[in-house]
């Protein structure tokens, strides 16, 4: 019997919820421990688990592995527990194309323009930075739209409902926690013409959002935010 994995996260941070979606999809038992913003908590406890001090991280009693960085955790869960390859492929090139899109989502290289870094910086500049810098806001918002355009172009060109092949994979699911936060990022400036400008992307997003595991994690995330975690 599989023992419960401990997932360390934060209510407002999207990356732990990315891991939660994969755990739910693969029906892996887990406990989601939500951390606060206390620097003392990080230094006395969490940094012993993740030296980087950022969420998410997992502790897996089944293998004795402690791991941080969301992309690494998603890959680990899929490779360790997805015995039926529900969220990936064994065939080539599909197996590596799933990794390609997962890396695109998590990448931090400024020359690659992946989803996570630009969505994160866009949130900071739009919502939390004390000074409004329109040129900087525009830069990151334009890159958020660029990610939408890349996905839309790919889905349109392939005629597929998913990023790789004919099924939902871990790569598709990785994009959702940031996408869920689009209304928060844009507020009243939320693009009004997404159906016109990014129809394939929007249909893909809606399709993924209908998955029971995704809906459960979204409910859990909203409940955690409402509870003030």
Secondary structure, 3 states (H helix, E strand, C coil): CCCCEEEEECCCCHHHHHHHHHHHHCCCCEEEEECCCCHHHHHHCHHHCCCCCCCCEEEECCCCEEEECHHHHHHHHHHHHCCCCCCCCCCCCHHHHHHHHHHHHHCCCCCCCCHHHHHHHHHHHHHHCCCCCHHHHHHHHHHHHHHHHHHHHHHHHHCCCCCCCCCCCHHHHHCHHHHHCHHHHHHHHCCCCHHHHCHHHHHHHHHHHCCHHHHHHHHHHHHHHHCCC
